[in-house]
Amino acid sequence: MRDLAKHIIKTKTGHFHPDKFEDRYEDALKELLRKKDKGEKIEAPGEPTSDNIVNLMDALRRSVKGERASSRHSRRRRASHHRKGVRKQAAAGHRKAG
């Protein structure tokens, strides 16, 4: 594991080039200050509108109750896991006792 960590660090290590770094926070702050200086109205950003936001507490409650998603994807995953389990059981039956 130590050799792997050293290899990863060695391959990922490089020099920092500030000109290639984009500071979006600084850019947003400069834009906000520019608007304020010009007297433009500054509005607070709205809530994210993404549909894939998951309430983790609700998901945990459903998990504890044993509810499963009824999507086609989850059914495929369950079938895939079942097939893998059958293969593992079959392979286990062919092992020699030692």
Secondary structure, DSSP 8 states (H G I E B T S, - for coil): -HHHHHHHHHHH-----GGG---HHHHHHHHHHHHHHHT-----------TT---HHHHHHHHHHT----SHHHHHHHHHHHHHHHHHHHHHHT----
